[in-house]
Amino acid sequence: MNNELLNVTGRIFNVQFFCVHDGPGIRTTVFLKGCPLHCLWCHNPEGILRDVHLSFSENKCLKCGACANVCNVHKVTDGKHSVDREKCSLRAECVKVCPTEALSIVGRDVTVGEVISDILKDKKFYEPSGGGATFSGGEPAMQPEFLLALVKSAKAEGINAAVETSGCAPYGVYESLLPYVDSFLFDCKETDPALHRKFTGVDNALILSNLRKLHSAGASILLRCPIIPGLNDRDEHFRGIAELSKELPNLLGVEILAYHRLAASKSGRMGLNIQDEYEPPAQELVKEWNDTLRTYGANVFDA
């Protein structure tokens, strides 16, 4: 193993074990901090900011004042707990004394070696299930040196490596990953350029260009499409996804990612603007979406 690679440092916000929805088989998913998109429905708002920050779960708080006794960031007055995040120096003294774990620090700097050690804990599950490690975010391509060192090190250990990406990074980042990545889980959030900018804050020209270049380079790609009722569950978008999949015939398929409501509560805990909530689709509606894509000629992946 290359010690130089193992010493590369990056910032993550979670390592999740025994995942079955982040690529084939049983996987360990590593979530990297930082994202250039600001999707209205973001499922991982704790990954948007590159900075480390404080999380406060009000529903867990006892209003006991233990945190306020050790840190002036917190005040408990008349049964109300307030947090002045601008004062927070991330010393985490408040986290240490909170009896219900209502407070936590989101984000930590780690070496590639530390991450690979975590991934190897479940290596015995990977081969029989066809699983491995998935590097997600945020947007993992926002930390290109760290991501490249991670996938190189995973491959050196014989671990299947997948990268989940929005495609919003210079193509050179993806080109450098090609020899080491077994599959890309590539998000297609919206096919209409104007609506893509409205929903995510960025244009989709670079994203689609990267998708086409990766496909031409022979990358193994699963096109994953978050569908949010009332935003992008339009017939035109489904047609656009199908046309894209027909243009790129070597895709592993198209997978719908149905909206869920977990993100809005997480935004509040991070001190971010709380997202609007949308109506989660019933399974019957998701089936209709898949059927619509098939009708338009898409190769739908819904295993």
N, C-alpha and C positions, 0 to 999 in steps of 0.2 A: 504494500500500500504506500502511496506517495505521501510522505509526511508534509510536504509543502501544501498539497491539496487539503489535507486534514486540518491544517492550521488556518485556512481561510475562514474569516468571520463574517457572519451575516445576522440579520434580525428576524426572528420568528415570533408568532403569537400563540401557536399551539402545535402540538404533535398528537394526532388522534390515531389510536390503534384499532385494529379489527374493522376497518372500513370496507363496505361492500358496494358503495355507489360511486367510487372515485377511480374507476377503471376496472379491468378484469380481476376476478378472484378476490382473495382477502388481502387488504393493503394497509400500509401505514401511511397516513397523509400528513405532510409537513406544510404548515401554513406560514408563508413569508409575508412580512409587513410591507405596505406601500402599494398604491394603485393609482394610475393616471385617470381612471374613470370614476364617475360619481353616479352610479346607476340609481334611479329612483327607488328600486326595489332591492338594493344590495343585500345579499344574504349574509355577508361577513363584514359589517361596517367596522368592526374592530381591526380589520386589515387595511382600511383606506389610508390612514395616516402612517407615515414612515416613523414618526416619533413614538417613543414609549409614553403611555399615559395611564391615568388612574381610572378605574372602573368602580362605580358605586351602584349597588343593587338595592334600591329603596325598599323593595318588598321583603328583603332579609333583615333590614335594619331594626334594632330594638330601641333606638333612640336613647341608648344607655349613656352616651357621652364619653365612652372610653377613648374614642379617637380624638375628640376635642381636647381631652386632657393632655395629649402628647403632641398635638399638631394644630396650628392655628388655621389650617385650611378648612377645618370643620367647625360648625357651630350647631348646637342643639338648643333651640329656643321654642318654648310653648309646644313641645311635642313635634317640632319640625326640624329635620336635619338638612342643613344647607352645606354646599361644597363650593369653595372659592378656588376653582381650578387654576386660575392665573397665579396663585401663590404656591402651587404645588411644586416641590423640588424633587419629588419621587424618592424621598428617603425611605418610604414604606413603613415608618414607625406606626402609622395608623393601621396599616394592614396587619401588623404583628399583634395588635391588641384587640382587634375586632373579634368578638366571641362567635359571630355567626357567618364569618367570611363574606360579609356584605361588601367589603372593600378588597380590591386586588389590583395588581399592576399588570397591564396588558403590554406585552412585548418584552423580549429579552435577547441579548446578544449571545450567540453561541458559535462554536467552531463547527466546521464540517464533521470533524471527528466525533463530536458530541452527538450530532444528529444521526450519523451512521450507526453509532452505538445503540441509539434508541431503535432505529430501524431493524437492526440485527436481532433484537429481542424476539421478534416474531418470524424470523426467517423460516422456521420449521413449517409455518402455515403457507408460505408463498408458493413453493414448488407444487405441492399437491393441488392447490386451488388455481394455479395460474396467476397468482397475485404478485405483489411487490410493493414498491414505494411510489407515491404520487406527491409531486411538489406543486402546491397550490398557493392561494393567497386570499386577499390582495391579488396582486399580479406578480408572480415570481420573477418575470423578466425585468422587473424594476431593480433587481439585485443580480445583474448578469454574471459577475465573477463568482459570487456565492453559488448561484444556481448551477453554473457550469461545473464548479468543483463538486457540488453535490451529486450531479448525475454521473460524472466521471467516477467518483468514489463508489457510488452504488453499483455501477457496472463492473468495477474492479472486484466487488464482492459477489458478483454473479446475481445481482438483484435486478429484476425487471423495473425499469424506470419510466414513469409517465409524468408529463407536465400538463397541468391545467392552466390555460391562458386565455386572455381576452384578445390576444393577437396585436395588442397596442404597444409595440416596441420596435426599434429598428430591426430590419430583417437579419442583419448581421448577428444579432443575438441568437435568433433561431437557427441560423445556418451553423453557428458554432456548436449547437446542441445536437444536431442531426446524427452524428455518429454514435451518440450515447443514449438517446431517448427512444424507447420502444414504441411509445404512442403519445400523441398530443390530443388532449381533450380541449378542443378549440371552440370557444363560445361564439355563437352567432346571436346577438342580442336584438338586432333589428336590421332588416334589409333595406329600408328606406333611409337614405342619407340624412335628410332633414330630421326625421323622427329619431334616428340614432343619436344625433347631436342633442335633441331635446331630452331624450331619456337618459343619456349617459354623460353628456357634457363634451363629447368628442365626435368628430366625423368618423365614418367607417371606411374611408378610402384606404388608409394604411392597413387596417385590419384585413380587408378583403384581398388586398395585394399580397400580404403575408400568407394568407390562406392559400392563394393560388400558387405562390412560389413554393411553399412547403409541399403542396400536392405534386407539383412538377418535379420536385426533388425526390419524390418517392417516399415521403414521410407517411407513417401510419397515423391517420387522423379520424377521430370521432367528432362529428359536428354536434355540439350540444347547444340547445336552443331554450333559454329560459322564456316561458310564456306566462304573462301576467294579465289576468282578466281585466279588461277595460283599457289596456295600454297597447299591447302588441298581439292580441288574439284576433287579428284581422285576417280575412281571407287573402288580401293582397300579400301579407307577410308570409302566410303559409305557401302561397304560390311562389314567392321569392325564394323561400328556403328550398322548395322542391326544385326550382330551376337551378339554383346553386349546386345542389347535390347531383343533378344530371350533368351539369358542366364539369363536375369533378367526380368521375365515375369510380375512382379508386378509394373514395372515402369508406371507412368502416361502416358508416351509416349515419343517420340523423337521430338524435335522442332528445326528446322533450324533457325539460326540467320544469316541473310545475311549481308555481309560486307557493311559498309558505310564509307564515306570519312571524317567525322567530326574530327577524331582523329588526323590527320596529322597537322591541323592548331592548335589544342590544344597543341600538343607537342612543337611547336614553341613558343607559348605564355609562356610555363613553362620554357623555356630555355633548354629543353631536346633535344637530337638528333631528328631531324625531321624524322618521319617515311616515308618509301616508301609508295606510294599510289598505290592501286590496282583498277581494273575496277569494280565498283559496278554492281552486276548482275541485269538484267532485271527481272521483275516479271515472265516472261515466263520461264526463266532459273531456278528460284527458284522452280517453279512448277515442272520442270523436275527433279530437285534434290529430291523433295518430292516423286515424282512418282518412282524414282529409289530406294529410301529407301523402299517404299511399295513393290516393285517388289522383293526385297531381304528379305522381311518378317518383316520389322520394323513396329511398331505401331506408325504412324506419327501423331503428334499433330500440326495442322496448323490452329487452330481456330483464 
